[in-house]
């Protein structure tokens, strides 16, 4: 089941002068981080300018009339599919993830010419450096001096594979994040490109935990973890108010003979309770868990006990809790 909850108002907080240019926003798995990144891409990327009215008219951010919309070139990298089984597969798949982001960029900007066919397919740092160099030349012809623009780098699931390596092979983790490690070198390359007046203007990074970020800070010390700021507490996940609007669109409440408030009351002890800031005024529900449960209720056509319906896609470590497996 798919559903859209309008989180566009968070863009105003990202635009606030108190928010750094290179923020990191972390959330648990299956919370809607990737969907949020896609929304940011649609809002900021120049290639979506002709679709701004179509996509954002009627959304919360539309009335803010921000002048920054559709004024950047956006490149986004998704590291969720990086293979951590071996050092070779990790290097090759990381290169592939970076190349996929570049390929997508070139589709949206066909006048941007960049050829990486002769590069070592395991050297993602050189790939990014060459891309950044080509982009800085390209940007000089795209933006007038002092205008809003340049490159906005968005990275989704920055730590997905690194966390897997950390739990399986601490030696390899230290190698890739150490002084000569490729991962630290990759983020150092981003930092260097951000210092170039014609290259990176902003970054936005999502992930699950700050463990890998802490290991990369010397290479990318311009980033700032804003996860616990109250203004971002509800940037992912569902609030009760959002669920109250969403539930009637997803299930036939009349057929079930119940109200949205009754459904929320049953869901709250099971899927609610996430709070990411001490100053936050409300908690949020796990969005994937909610949608899985509501879809099951829609299919079965009856009111179901939510405690019996936990999204399998969110159960990454359930096998560790099976009988006979101990922790020491």
N, C-alpha and C positions, 0 to 999 in steps of 0.2 A: 504494500500500500504506500502511495506517495501523497504528501500533503504539503501545503505551503503556509507558513506562518510568517507574517511580515516583521522581519528584524531590521529593516532598513534604517530605523531611527538611530541605530548604533553607529551609523556612519557619521552622524553629527559629533559623537563622542570621539571617534577616530580623528575627526577634523579639528577638535578642540586644541587650543595652543598648549594645554597641559599634557597632551598625549604625545609621546615621542614619535619621531619619524620612522623608527624601526621597532615597532611593538611585537611582542610575542604573547599570544593568547592561548592558553592551554585548557583543555577540557577532556573528560573521559571519552572512551571509545563510544561510537554510535550516538553522538549528541547533535550532529548536524553541522560539524565544522566545515566539511567539504561544500555543503550547500551554501554556507555563508561566504566562503571564498569565491564561489561562482557568482554570487550576487555582487560582491565587490568588483569582480572583473567586469560584469555588465555595467556597473555604475561608473567606473573610472576609465575603462578602455575606450580609446578614440574610435575603434572599429565598430563599437555599438552605438555610436552617436545617433545614427538615423533611427534607432529603435528605442531611444530613451523614453519617448512618450508612451510607446506600446508597453514597455516593461515597467516603468515606474509611475505612470499616471495613476493616482488613487492610492499609492503607497505612502507610508508615513513620511519618508524623506522628501517626497515631491514638493510639499509646501515649503520646505526649507530653502528651496531654490539655490542650492549651492553652486557656485560658479566653477567648482572643480570637477563637476561631472563630465565624463568623457573627454578628459584633457590629457590623459597619460597613455603611453604605450604600456601595455601590461603583458608580462610574461609570467606564467604560473607553472610551478614544478610540483608534481605529486610523487612523493617518495614511499607511498604505501605498498608498492609492488616490488620494491628492491629486495632481491633475494639474499638472504643471510646464511645460506647453507655452507658456503665456502668463500674464501677471500676472492677467488677468481670470479665466481658468479656474482658476488657483491659488487665488485668493481665494474663488471660489464653491465649489470642491470642498473646501477646508479648512472653510468654513462647514458644508457638507453632512456632513463627517466629524464635526464637533462636534455637529451636530444629530442625527445617527444615534446617537451615544452618549447624548444626552439622551432621545431617543425610547425607546431600550432601557431606560433608567432608569425612565421613566414607565410602561412596560409592567410592570416588576417591582414598581413602587410606584404603583399606580393612584390612591392617595389624595394623591399629590403633584401639585398642579395648577400647570401652567406653560404659558403660551401665547406662542410666539415668532413667530406667523404674520405680524405686522405689521413685523417687523424687517427691516432691509436684509440681503439674502441674501449679501452679501459682507463683512459686519461680524461676524466671529466673536468679536472681543473683547467687543463689547457683548452678544452672545448669551451668552457665558460669564459675564460680570459679572451679567447679569440672572438667569441660572440660579443662580449662587452666592448672590445676594441672596434669591431665593425659597427656596433650600434652607436657608439659615441660619434663616429663620422656621419652616420645616418641622421642622428638627432640634430646636428648642426644645420641641416637643411630643412628641418621640420618645425623648429621653434625659434621664434624671435627672442632676442635677449631680454631676460626678465619675465618672460611669459610662463604660465603654468605648463608643466609638461615634463618630459623626459620619461625614464623607465620606472615602472612600479613592479617590483618583484614580489610575487606571492608564492609562498612555500607551504604546502599542505602535508601533514604527517611527517614533519621533519625528523621525528625520532622513532618512527615505526620500526625500521630495521635495526637501528642502533640499540634500541631497548631489547630486541630479540637477541642480539649479539651479546649484550651485557649479561643477560640471564644464562647464556650458553657458553660463552668463551670470553672471560674477562681479559685475557691476554690480548686477543684480537681487538677488543674494544679499546684497550689502552693504546694499541698500535694505530688504529684509524683516527683516534682523537688526540694522539700525542703530537709533539712538536713537528714531526715530519709526516704525520698522518694525512691521508688524502681528504678526510672529512673536515679536519680543521683547516687545511689548505683551501678547500672549496669555499668555506665561509669567509676566510681571509680574502679570497678573491672578490667576494661580494662587497666586503668592506672597502677594498681598494677601488672598486668600481663606483661605490657611493661617494668617494672623495673626488671623483672626476666630475667636473661641472657639467659635462655633456652626457653623463651616463645615468646611474641610478639615483632617483629622487627619493623613493620610499621603498620599504619592504613591509610585508605582513606575513608572520609565521604562525602556524598552528601546529599543535602536537598534543601529546598526552601528559608528559611529565617534564620536569625541568632538569632531570638527571643528565641527559645528553647535552642540554644547553649549558649547564655548569661546566661540562668538560670542554666546551667550545669557546668559552668566553674570551680567552686570550686571542683567539683568531677573529672573533666577531664581537668585540666588546662595545660596539655601538648599539647593540640591541638592548631592549628593556622589557623585562617580564612584567606585563600589566595585568596578569591573570586575576589578581585579588582586588582590583579596583571595583568599587561598587557599581560604577556606571556600566561595567561589562558583565555584571553578574548574570543577566538573562540573555546574553548574546547568542547562546545556544541552549537547547532544551526548551520545554514548554512551561509557561506560567499557568496558573489556574484560569486566569481570564482568557488566555489564548486557547486553552482546551475547551472552555465553555463555548467559544465560537466554532471550534473545529469539530467537536463531537457530533453535533447535529448534521454536519456535512458528510460525515463518514458512516454513520449508522442510523438506522430507522428507529428513532426513539419512540415514535407512536406505536410501531409494531411491538417493541419490547415493553411498552407500558411503563417507562421510567423517564426521568428527567436527566439532563446533562449534569446537574448538581449531584444527583444520586450516583451517577457513574463516577464522577470525580471523587466523591467521598470514599468509594470502594477502591479506587486506584491510588489514592494518596498514600496510604501506609506502605504500598508495595513499590511504586515507581517514583514517589516524591522524596524530598529531603535533601536535595543537593543545594549547597550554598557555598559560594566561592569568595565571599568577602564578609568580613566582620561587620561592615557597615550596610550590608544588603538588607532590604526591607522584606524580601520574600524568597522562598525557595523555588527550585525548578524541578520539573519532571524529566526523566530520561526519555527523549523523544522517540528513539527506536523502540523501547519497551512499550510505550503508549500506543504507537502505530501498530505494532505486532498484535497487541491485545485487542485493539479496536477492530482490526481486520478479522481476527478470529471470531469476534462477537458478530460482526457483519455477516460472515460466512455461515455461522451456525444459527443465526437468527434468535439468539436468546442471551440473557444476562449471564455472564460467566464470572467465576471467582478469579480475580486477577492474579492471585498468588499461584495459580496453576498454569499461568501463561507467561513465561519468561522467554524473551527473544533469544533463540539459539545463537544468533550472530553475535550477541553480546557476551556469550559464555566462552571466553577464550581460555579460562583456567579451570573450568569445571572438572575436568578429568583429574586434576590434582587433589580434588576433594572426595574422590571415590573411596569406599571402604578399603582398608588395607594399605593405603598410602599415608605415610606419616611425614611430619616436618620436624626437623631438629635444629 
